[in-house]
Amino acid sequence: MGRIFEVRKATMFARWDRMAKQFTRIGKEIAMAVKQGGPDPDNNPALRRCMLNAKGVNMPKDRVEAAIKRALGKDKTDYEEVVYEGYAPHGVAVMVETATDNTTRTVANVRMHFNRGGGSLGNSGSVGFMFNRLGVFKIKNEGLNLEDLELELIDYGLEEIGEDSEGNIIIRVAFTEFGNMAKALEEKGITPISAELQRIPLNTVELGEEQAKEVLELIDRLEQDEDVQQVFHNLK
């Protein structure tokens, strides 16, 4: 019984840690969106996207509102979005998106994570060409017909449409068409579960179990850093 309790407690703490990391990430995104486009989501598509993603991870409304107020306050933190590129062990390409108020600290920490994880931090452009930046929308499949939806969205930059393992519909568009697709879904009364900009690898690297474990340990190390927003890689 004690062992079961410990496992449940560990699972619960892991879930809390993951939720806290998601809330922190979205809070920084809100701060950057407000700085760039103001606090009114009706006139700020980036802020609307942040609020949508906050809802998707069950971030309380009052925390979202507090994040917007902080972004307008005198003591606000000015975050800068910086992307780092490098290699994990065994030639796996890695891209690290950060939101930081101290680039000196962030680059030092990211380099340390790469070094300790058996990888290496590269220069800008060293692996970016291996990824395609896309807008990715996830929506509930509530009686929608994929073929009909594809025809309706083809003029709004649709590149791919399909379903994930949970039966949700995944829509991918070019980075430059993100706003057009968001507006099209809104006009059709479709509210996405999430709407994100992702870096999709053009080719993937397949490794054995032990080698893949080394890569994933580095990815996890990077994802735990407080300045890191998202990590993308081309491990299959």
C-alpha atoms as an extended CHARMM CRD file, in Angstrom:
* protein
*
       236  EXT
         1         1  MET       CA              0.0000000000        0.0000000000        0.0000000000  PROA      1               0.0000000000
         2         2  GLY       CA              2.8620000000        2.3490000000        0.8900000000  PROA      2               0.0000000000
         3         3  ARG       CA              4.5390000000        1.7110000000       -2.4600000000  PROA      3               0.0000000000
         4         4  ILE       CA              1.3110000000        2.5110000000       -4.3500000000  PROA      4               0.0000000000
         5         5  PHE       CA              0.9690000000        5.7420000000       -2.3810000000  PROA      5               0.0000000000
         6         6  GLU       CA              4.5340000000        6.7810000000       -3.2210000000  PROA      6               0.0000000000
         7         7  VAL       CA              3.9800000000        6.1100000000       -6.9150000000  PROA      7               0.0000000000
         8         8  ARG       CA              0.7580000000        8.1160000000       -6.9080000000  PROA      8               0.0000000000
         9         9  LYS       CA              2.4520000000       10.9690000000       -5.0550000000  PROA      9               0.0000000000
        10        10  ALA       CA              5.3470000000       11.0110000000       -7.5250000000  PROA      10              0.0000000000
        11        11  THR       CA              2.8990000000       11.0350000000      -10.4430000000  PROA      11              0.0000000000
        12        12  MET       CA              0.9470000000       13.8780000000       -8.8500000000  PROA      12              0.0000000000
        13        13  PHE       CA              4.0810000000       15.9860000000       -8.2920000000  PROA      13              0.0000000000
        14        14  ALA       CA              5.2180000000       15.3340000000      -11.8650000000  PROA      14              0.0000000000
        15        15  ARG       CA              1.8250000000       16.5300000000      -13.1160000000  PROA      15              0.0000000000
        16        16  TRP       CA              2.0680000000       19.6640000000      -10.9620000000  PROA      16              0.0000000000
        17        17  ASP       CA              5.5850000000       20.3840000000      -12.2220000000  PROA      17              0.0000000000
        18        18  ARG       CA              4.4430000000       19.9990000000      -15.8190000000  PROA      18              0.0000000000
        19        19  MET       CA              1.4610000000       22.2740000000      -15.2170000000  PROA      19              0.0000000000
        20        20  ALA       CA              3.6160000000       24.8970000000      -13.4980000000  PROA      20              0.0000000000
        21        21  LYS       CA              6.0400000000       24.8490000000      -16.4320000000  PROA      21              0.0000000000
        22        22  GLN       CA              3.1490000000       25.2920000000      -18.8950000000  PROA      22              0.0000000000
        23        23  PHE       CA              1.7220000000       28.2110000000      -16.9040000000  PROA      23              0.0000000000
        24        24  THR       CA              5.1400000000       29.8860000000      -16.7560000000  PROA      24              0.0000000000
        25        25  ARG       CA              5.6930000000       29.4100000000      -20.4840000000  PROA      25              0.0000000000
        26        26  ILE       CA              2.3100000000       30.8850000000      -21.3930000000  PROA      26              0.0000000000
        27        27  GLY       CA              2.7930000000       33.7320000000      -18.9120000000  PROA      27              0.0000000000
        28        28  LYS       CA              5.9770000000       34.7500000000      -20.7380000000  PROA      28              0.0000000000
        29        29  GLU       CA              4.2390000000       34.4400000000      -24.0900000000  PROA      29              0.0000000000
        30        30  ILE       CA              1.4770000000       36.7150000000      -22.8130000000  PROA      30              0.0000000000
        31        31  ALA       CA              4.0570000000       39.2810000000      -21.6720000000  PROA      31              0.0000000000
        32        32  MET       CA              5.7360000000       39.3290000000      -25.0970000000  PROA      32              0.0000000000
        33        33  ALA       CA              2.3890000000       39.4440000000      -26.9230000000  PROA      33              0.0000000000
        34        34  VAL       CA              1.1340000000       42.3800000000      -24.8390000000  PROA      34              0.0000000000
        35        35  LYS       CA              4.4120000000       44.2440000000      -25.3680000000  PROA      35              0.0000000000
        36        36  GLN       CA              4.1490000000       43.8120000000      -29.1420000000  PROA      36              0.0000000000
        37        37  GLY       CA              0.4180000000       44.2700000000      -29.6940000000  PROA      37              0.0000000000
        38        38  GLY       CA             -1.2470000000       45.6450000000      -26.5760000000  PROA      38              0.0000000000
        39        39  PRO       CA             -3.6120000000       44.1450000000      -23.9630000000  PROA      39              0.0000000000
        40        40  ASP       CA             -6.7730000000       43.8830000000      -26.0830000000  PROA      40              0.0000000000
        41        41  PRO       CA             -7.1010000000       40.3410000000      -27.4920000000  PROA      41              0.0000000000
        42        42  ASP       CA             -9.6210000000       41.5510000000      -30.0670000000  PROA      42              0.0000000000
        43        43  ASN       CA             -6.8570000000       43.6090000000      -31.6870000000  PROA      43              0.0000000000
        44        44  ASN       CA             -3.9380000000       41.3560000000      -30.8170000000  PROA      44              0.0000000000
        45        45  PRO       CA             -3.9150000000       37.9520000000      -32.5670000000  PROA      45              0.0000000000
        46        46  ALA       CA             -0.8000000000       36.8250000000      -30.6730000000  PROA      46              0.0000000000
        47        47  LEU       CA             -2.5030000000       37.4870000000      -27.3420000000  PROA      47              0.0000000000
        48        48  ARG       CA             -5.6150000000       35.6410000000      -28.5150000000  PROA      48              0.0000000000
        49        49  ARG       CA             -3.4400000000       32.6470000000      -29.3270000000  PROA      49              0.0000000000
        50        50  CYS       CA             -1.8540000000       32.7980000000      -25.8650000000  PROA      50              0.0000000000
        51        51  MET       CA             -5.2550000000       32.9320000000      -24.1720000000  PROA      51              0.0000000000
        52        52  LEU       CA             -6.4590000000       30.0150000000      -26.2790000000  PROA      52              0.0000000000
        53        53  ASN       CA             -3.4490000000       27.9160000000      -25.2800000000  PROA      53              0.0000000000
        54        54  ALA       CA             -3.9040000000       28.9400000000      -21.6460000000  PROA      54              0.0000000000
        55        55  LYS       CA             -7.4240000000       27.5530000000      -21.7860000000  PROA      55              0.0000000000
        56        56  GLY       CA             -6.0910000000       24.3740000000      -23.3960000000  PROA      56              0.0000000000
        57        57  VAL       CA             -3.8540000000       23.6290000000      -20.3900000000  PROA      57              0.0000000000
        58        58  ASN       CA             -6.5240000000       24.6910000000      -17.8620000000  PROA      58              0.0000000000
        59        59  MET       CA             -4.6800000000       27.8250000000      -16.7840000000  PROA      59              0.0000000000
        60        60  PRO       CA             -7.0950000000       29.7410000000      -14.5160000000  PROA      60              0.0000000000
        61        61  LYS       CA             -8.6280000000       32.8680000000      -16.0170000000  PROA      61              0.0000000000
        62        62  ASP       CA             -7.4600000000       35.0100000000      -13.1020000000  PROA      62              0.0000000000
        63        63  ARG       CA             -3.8460000000       33.9520000000      -13.7440000000  PROA      63              0.0000000000
        64        64  VAL       CA             -4.1830000000       34.9370000000      -17.3910000000  PROA      64              0.0000000000
        65        65  GLU       CA             -5.6050000000       38.3280000000      -16.4080000000  PROA      65              0.0000000000
        66        66  ALA       CA             -2.8430000000       38.7790000000      -13.8310000000  PROA      66              0.0000000000
        67        67  ALA       CA             -0.2090000000       38.0330000000      -16.4810000000  PROA      67              0.0000000000
        68        68  ILE       CA             -1.6960000000       40.7050000000      -18.7600000000  PROA      68              0.0000000000
        69        69  LYS       CA             -1.7030000000       43.2510000000      -15.9130000000  PROA      69              0.0000000000
        70        70  ARG       CA              1.9100000000       42.4410000000      -15.0360000000  PROA      70              0.0000000000
        71        71  ALA       CA              2.8800000000       42.9940000000      -18.6640000000  PROA      71              0.0000000000
        72        72  LEU       CA              1.4440000000       46.5300000000      -18.4040000000  PROA      72              0.0000000000
        73        73  GLY       CA              2.8750000000       47.3780000000      -14.9820000000  PROA      73              0.0000000000
        74        74  LYS       CA              5.9170000000       49.4750000000      -14.0780000000  PROA      74              0.0000000000
        75        75  ASP       CA              7.7130000000       46.4250000000      -12.7090000000  PROA      75              0.0000000000
        76        76  LYS       CA              7.1140000000       44.3210000000      -15.8070000000  PROA      76              0.0000000000
        77        77  THR       CA              9.8100000000       41.9720000000      -17.0220000000  PROA      77              0.0000000000
        78        78  ASP       CA             10.8540000000       42.5100000000      -20.6250000000  PROA      78              0.0000000000
        79        79  TYR       CA             11.3620000000       39.1180000000      -22.2010000000  PROA      79              0.0000000000
        80        80  GLU       CA             13.2590000000       38.5970000000      -25.4320000000  PROA      80              0.0000000000
        81        81  GLU       CA             12.6810000000       35.5980000000      -27.6580000000  PROA      81              0.0000000000
        82        82  VAL       CA             16.0000000000       33.9380000000      -28.5740000000  PROA      82              0.0000000000
        83        83  VAL       CA             16.4510000000       30.6840000000      -30.4980000000  PROA      83              0.0000000000
        84        84  TYR       CA             19.5080000000       28.4660000000      -30.0030000000  PROA      84              0.0000000000
        85        85  GLU       CA             20.6280000000       25.6480000000      -32.2810000000  PROA      85              0.0000000000
        86        86  GLY       CA             22.8590000000       22.6750000000      -31.6860000000  PROA      86              0.0000000000
        87        87  TYR       CA             23.3820000000       18.9520000000      -31.7430000000  PROA      87              0.0000000000
        88        88  ALA       CA             22.4420000000       16.3040000000      -29.2250000000  PROA      88              0.0000000000
        89        89  PRO       CA             24.5020000000       13.0840000000      -29.0770000000  PROA      89              0.0000000000
        90        90  HSD       CA             24.5890000000       10.9290000000      -32.2380000000  PROA      90              0.0000000000
        91        91  GLY       CA             23.9960000000       13.8170000000      -34.6120000000  PROA      91              0.0000000000
        92        92  VAL       CA             20.4310000000       14.6800000000      -33.5910000000  PROA      92              0.0000000000
        93        93  ALA       CA             19.5780000000       18.2990000000      -34.4740000000  PROA      93              0.0000000000
        94        94  VAL       CA             18.0450000000       20.4170000000      -31.7110000000  PROA      94              0.0000000000
        95        95  MET       CA             16.3960000000       23.8410000000      -31.7030000000  PROA      95              0.0000000000
        96        96  VAL       CA             15.7140000000       25.5970000000      -28.3920000000  PROA      96              0.0000000000
        97        97  GLU       CA             13.2510000000       28.4820000000      -28.1480000000  PROA      97              0.0000000000
        98        98  THR       CA             13.7400000000       30.6780000000      -25.0860000000  PROA      98              0.0000000000
        99        99  ALA       CA             12.1170000000       33.7390000000      -23.5300000000  PROA      99              0.0000000000
       100       100  THR       CA             14.6650000000       35.5590000000      -21.4060000000  PROA      100             0.0000000000
       101       101  ASP       CA             15.3710000000       38.8030000000      -19.5780000000  PROA      101             0.0000000000
       102       102  ASN       CA             19.0930000000       37.9740000000      -19.4480000000  PROA      102             0.0000000000
       103       103  THR       CA             20.6260000000       36.5270000000      -22.6040000000  PROA      103             0.0000000000
       104       104  THR       CA             24.0490000000       36.1350000000      -20.9590000000  PROA      104             0.0000000000
       105       105  ARG       CA             22.5760000000       33.8020000000      -18.3550000000  PROA      105             0.0000000000
       106       106  THR       CA             20.4490000000       31.9410000000      -20.8600000000  PROA      106             0.0000000000
       107       107  VAL       CA             23.1620000000       31.1750000000      -23.4110000000  PROA      107             0.0000000000
       108       108  ALA       CA             25.4980000000       30.0340000000      -20.6230000000  PROA      108             0.0000000000
       109       109  ASN       CA             22.8530000000       27.6680000000      -19.2490000000  PROA      109             0.0000000000
       110       110  VAL       CA             21.8810000000       26.3180000000      -22.6650000000  PROA      110             0.0000000000
       111       111  ARG       CA             25.5390000000       25.6780000000      -23.5230000000  PROA      111             0.0000000000
       112       112  MET       CA             26.0050000000       23.9220000000      -20.1730000000  PROA      112             0.0000000000
       113       113  HSD       CA             23.0030000000       21.6550000000      -20.8240000000  PROA      113             0.0000000000
       114       114  PHE       CA             24.3370000000       20.6980000000      -24.2510000000  PROA      114             0.0000000000
       115       115  ASN       CA             27.8260000000       20.0000000000      -22.8930000000  PROA      115             0.0000000000
       116       116  ARG       CA             26.6560000000       17.9560000000      -19.9270000000  PROA      116             0.0000000000
       117       117  GLY       CA             24.2620000000       16.0410000000      -22.1290000000  PROA      117             0.0000000000
       118       118  GLY       CA             26.9800000000       15.0400000000      -24.5810000000  PROA      118             0.0000000000
       119       119  GLY       CA             25.9350000000       17.5150000000      -27.2600000000  PROA      119             0.0000000000
       120       120  SER       CA             27.2100000000       20.8390000000      -28.5330000000  PROA      120             0.0000000000
       121       121  LEU       CA             25.7230000000       24.3070000000      -28.9850000000  PROA      121             0.0000000000
       122       122  GLY       CA             26.0630000000       25.5170000000      -32.5720000000  PROA      122             0.0000000000
       123       123  ASN       CA             25.8960000000       28.8310000000      -34.3660000000  PROA      123             0.0000000000
       124       124  SER       CA             22.7340000000       30.4480000000      -35.6590000000  PROA      124             0.0000000000
       125       125  GLY       CA             21.6750000000       28.6410000000      -38.8120000000  PROA      125             0.0000000000
       126       126  SER       CA             23.6240000000       25.4760000000      -38.0570000000  PROA      126             0.0000000000
       127       127  VAL       CA             20.5120000000       23.2620000000      -37.9210000000  PROA      127             0.0000000000
       128       128  GLY       CA             17.6200000000       25.6200000000      -38.6180000000  PROA      128             0.0000000000
       129       129  PHE       CA             17.5310000000       24.5890000000      -42.2820000000  PROA      129             0.0000000000
       130       130  MET       CA             16.6000000000       21.0660000000      -41.1410000000  PROA      130             0.0000000000
       131       131  PHE       CA             13.2390000000       22.2740000000      -39.7910000000  PROA      131             0.0000000000
       132       132  ASN       CA             10.1280000000       23.7860000000      -41.3180000000  PROA      132             0.0000000000
       133       133  ARG       CA              8.3330000000       26.3170000000      -39.1400000000  PROA      133             0.0000000000
       134       134  LEU       CA              4.6040000000       25.6590000000      -39.2540000000  PROA      134             0.0000000000
       135       135  GLY       CA              1.4520000000       26.7790000000      -37.5330000000  PROA      135             0.0000000000
       136       136  VAL       CA             -0.2260000000       23.7910000000      -35.8750000000  PROA      136             0.0000000000
       137       137  PHE       CA             -3.8690000000       23.8700000000      -34.8060000000  PROA      137             0.0000000000
       138       138  LYS       CA             -5.5160000000       21.1170000000      -32.7690000000  PROA      138             0.0000000000
       139       139  ILE       CA             -9.3110000000       20.9690000000      -32.8020000000  PROA      139             0.0000000000
       140       140  LYS       CA            -11.8760000000       18.5600000000      -31.4330000000  PROA      140             0.0000000000
       141       141  ASN       CA            -13.4190000000       16.2760000000      -34.0170000000  PROA      141             0.0000000000
       142       142  GLU       CA            -17.0400000000       16.9810000000      -33.1770000000  PROA      142             0.0000000000
       143       143  GLY       CA            -18.8330000000       15.5770000000      -36.1970000000  PROA      143             0.0000000000
       144       144  LEU       CA            -16.4780000000       17.2590000000      -38.6730000000  PROA      144             0.0000000000
       145       145  ASN       CA            -15.7650000000       15.6620000000      -42.0200000000  PROA      145             0.0000000000
       146       146  LEU       CA            -12.0460000000       15.7900000000      -42.7940000000  PROA      146             0.0000000000
       147       147  GLU       CA            -12.4830000000       15.9160000000      -46.5810000000  PROA      147             0.0000000000
       148       148  ASP       CA            -15.0440000000       18.7170000000      -46.4000000000  PROA      148             0.0000000000
       149       149  LEU       CA            -12.9200000000       20.6470000000      -43.8970000000  PROA      149             0.0000000000
       150       150  GLU       CA             -9.8620000000       20.2590000000      -46.1100000000  PROA      150             0.0000000000
       151       151  LEU       CA            -11.7090000000       21.7670000000      -49.0670000000  PROA      151             0.0000000000
       152       152  GLU       CA            -12.9810000000       24.6420000000      -46.9280000000  PROA      152             0.0000000000
       153       153  LEU       CA             -9.5140000000       25.4970000000      -45.5760000000  PROA      153             0.0000000000
       154       154  ILE       CA             -7.3530000000       24.9560000000      -48.6430000000  PROA      154             0.0000000000
       155       155  ASP       CA             -7.5450000000       28.6500000000      -49.5580000000  PROA      155             0.0000000000
       156       156  TYR       CA             -6.2810000000       29.6930000000      -46.1100000000  PROA      156             0.0000000000
       157       157  GLY       CA             -2.8450000000       28.1240000000      -46.3600000000  PROA      157             0.0000000000
       158       158  LEU       CA             -3.6700000000       24.5500000000      -45.3670000000  PROA      158             0.0000000000
       159       159  GLU       CA             -0.6950000000       22.2430000000      -45.9050000000  PROA      159             0.0000000000
       160       160  GLU       CA             -1.6950000000       19.1190000000      -43.9650000000  PROA      160             0.0000000000
       161       161  ILE       CA             -4.7320000000       17.8140000000      -42.1370000000  PROA      161             0.0000000000
       162       162  GLY       CA             -5.1330000000       14.5870000000      -40.1810000000  PROA      162             0.0000000000
       163       163  GLU       CA             -5.9240000000       13.0770000000      -36.8040000000  PROA      163             0.0000000000
       164       164  ASP       CA             -3.7480000000       12.4220000000      -33.7630000000  PROA      164             0.0000000000
       165       165  SER       CA             -3.8190000000        9.3430000000      -31.5270000000  PROA      165             0.0000000000
       166       166  GLU       CA             -6.6670000000       10.8430000000      -29.4640000000  PROA      166             0.0000000000
       167       167  GLY       CA             -8.8880000000       11.4920000000      -32.4880000000  PROA      167             0.0000000000
       168       168  ASN       CA             -8.3560000000       15.2600000000      -32.5120000000  PROA      168             0.0000000000
       169       169  ILE       CA             -7.9390000000       16.9870000000      -35.8720000000  PROA      169             0.0000000000
       170       170  ILE       CA             -4.4740000000       18.4180000000      -36.5350000000  PROA      170             0.0000000000
       171       171  ILE       CA             -4.1330000000       21.2290000000      -39.0610000000  PROA      171             0.0000000000
       172       172  ARG       CA             -0.7610000000       22.4560000000      -40.2870000000  PROA      172             0.0000000000
       173       173  VAL       CA             -0.1350000000       25.6720000000      -42.2060000000  PROA      173             0.0000000000
       174       174  ALA       CA              2.9230000000       27.6310000000      -43.3060000000  PROA      174             0.0000000000
       175       175  PHE       CA              4.2550000000       30.0480000000      -40.6860000000  PROA      175             0.0000000000
       176       176  THR       CA              3.2230000000       33.0100000000      -42.8360000000  PROA      176             0.0000000000
       177       177  GLU       CA             -0.3740000000       31.7360000000      -43.0830000000  PROA      177             0.0000000000
       178       178  PHE       CA             -0.8940000000       31.2690000000      -39.3470000000  PROA      178             0.0000000000
       179       179  GLY       CA             -3.0320000000       34.3930000000      -38.9630000000  PROA      179             0.0000000000
       180       180  ASN       CA             -5.1600000000       33.5780000000      -42.0050000000  PROA      180             0.0000000000
       181       181  MET       CA             -5.9630000000       30.0970000000      -40.7100000000  PROA      181             0.0000000000
       182       182  ALA       CA             -6.7250000000       31.3640000000      -37.2100000000  PROA      182             0.0000000000
       183       183  LYS       CA             -9.1760000000       33.8900000000      -38.6880000000  PROA      183             0.0000000000
       184       184  ALA       CA            -10.7610000000       31.2550000000      -40.9550000000  PROA      184             0.0000000000
       185       185  LEU       CA            -11.3920000000       28.8680000000      -38.0530000000  PROA      185             0.0000000000
       186       186  GLU       CA            -12.8000000000       31.7160000000      -35.9750000000  PROA      186             0.0000000000
       187       187  GLU       CA            -15.2020000000       32.6960000000      -38.7480000000  PROA      187             0.0000000000
       188       188  LYS       CA            -16.3780000000       29.0990000000      -39.0270000000  PROA      188             0.0000000000
       189       189  GLY       CA            -17.0780000000       28.9760000000      -35.2850000000  PROA      189             0.0000000000
       190       190  ILE       CA            -14.3100000000       26.4540000000      -34.6270000000  PROA      190             0.0000000000
       191       191  THR       CA            -12.3540000000       27.0420000000      -31.4300000000  PROA      191             0.0000000000
       192       192  PRO       CA             -9.0300000000       25.1460000000      -31.4130000000  PROA      192             0.0000000000
       193       193  ILE       CA             -7.8110000000       23.2700000000      -28.3570000000  PROA      193             0.0000000000
       194       194  SER       CA             -4.4030000000       24.7870000000      -29.0790000000  PROA      194             0.0000000000
       195       195  ALA       CA             -2.7170000000       26.8980000000      -31.7420000000  PROA      195             0.0000000000
       196       196  GLU       CA              1.0690000000       26.8700000000      -31.7910000000  PROA      196             0.0000000000
       197       197  LEU       CA              4.0540000000       27.6620000000      -33.9630000000  PROA      197             0.0000000000
       198       198  GLN       CA              6.2010000000       24.5400000000      -34.1970000000  PROA      198             0.0000000000
       199       199  ARG       CA              9.4160000000       23.5370000000      -35.9320000000  PROA      199             0.0000000000
       200       200  ILE       CA              8.8260000000       20.2910000000      -37.8100000000  PROA      200             0.0000000000
       201       201  PRO       CA             11.9330000000       18.3210000000      -38.9000000000  PROA      201             0.0000000000
       202       202  LEU       CA             12.2840000000       17.7400000000      -42.6350000000  PROA      202             0.0000000000
       203       203  ASN       CA             14.0670000000       14.4390000000      -41.9570000000  PROA      203             0.0000000000
       204       204  THR       CA             14.4040000000       12.3360000000      -38.8110000000  PROA      204             0.0000000000
       205       205  VAL       CA             17.2090000000       10.3080000000      -37.2480000000  PROA      205             0.0000000000
       206       206  GLU       CA             16.4590000000        6.7990000000      -36.0180000000  PROA      206             0.0000000000
       207       207  LEU       CA             18.5380000000        5.5060000000      -33.0880000000  PROA      207             0.0000000000
       208       208  GLY       CA             18.7010000000        2.4410000000      -30.8800000000  PROA      208             0.0000000000
       209       209  GLU       CA             17.0890000000        2.4720000000      -27.4480000000  PROA      209             0.0000000000
       210       210  GLU       CA             20.2120000000        3.3790000000      -25.4650000000  PROA      210             0.0000000000
       211       211  GLN       CA             21.2940000000        6.0980000000      -27.8830000000  PROA      211             0.0000000000
       212       212  ALA       CA             17.7830000000        7.5680000000      -28.0140000000  PROA      212             0.0000000000
       213       213  LYS       CA             17.7400000000        7.6200000000      -24.2100000000  PROA      213             0.0000000000
       214       214  GLU       CA             20.8720000000        9.7990000000      -24.1770000000  PROA      214             0.0000000000
       215       215  VAL       CA             19.2350000000       12.2500000000      -26.5590000000  PROA      215             0.0000000000
       216       216  LEU       CA             15.9790000000       12.3790000000      -24.5920000000  PROA      216             0.0000000000
       217       217  GLU       CA             17.8740000000       13.0100000000      -21.3560000000  PROA      217             0.0000000000
       218       218  LEU       CA             19.4180000000       16.1070000000      -22.9400000000  PROA      218             0.0000000000
       219       219  ILE       CA             16.0230000000       17.2300000000      -24.2580000000  PROA      219             0.0000000000
       220       220  ASP       CA             14.5390000000       16.8280000000      -20.7760000000  PROA      220             0.0000000000
       221       221  ARG       CA             17.4410000000       18.7770000000      -19.2610000000  PROA      221             0.0000000000
       222       222  LEU       CA             16.8090000000       21.6400000000      -21.6640000000  PROA      222             0.0000000000
       223       223  GLU       CA             13.0420000000       21.6110000000      -21.1210000000  PROA      223             0.0000000000
       224       224  GLN       CA             13.5190000000       21.9510000000      -17.3530000000  PROA      224             0.0000000000
       225       225  ASP       CA             15.4440000000       25.2160000000      -17.7220000000  PROA      225             0.0000000000
       226       226  GLU       CA             13.3250000000       28.1600000000      -16.6130000000  PROA      226             0.0000000000
       227       227  ASP       CA             14.2230000000       30.2500000000      -19.6750000000  PROA      227             0.0000000000
       228       228  VAL       CA             13.3300000000       27.5370000000      -22.1940000000  PROA      228             0.0000000000
       229       229  GLN       CA              9.9190000000       27.7050000000      -23.8390000000  PROA      229             0.0000000000
       230       230  GLN       CA             10.0350000000       24.8100000000      -26.3210000000  PROA      230             0.0000000000
       231       231  VAL       CA             12.5620000000       22.2980000000      -27.6290000000  PROA      231             0.0000000000
       232       232  PHE       CA             12.3730000000       20.7200000000      -31.0910000000  PROA      232             0.0000000000
       233       233  HSD       CA             14.5110000000       17.8790000000      -32.4360000000  PROA      233             0.0000000000
       234       234  ASN       CA             14.6790000000       15.4530000000      -35.3380000000  PROA      234             0.0000000000
       235       235  LEU       CA             14.8890000000       12.1970000000      -33.3750000000  PROA      235             0.0000000000
       236       236  LYS       CA             12.4100000000        9.7540000000      -34.8590000000  PROA      236             0.0000000000
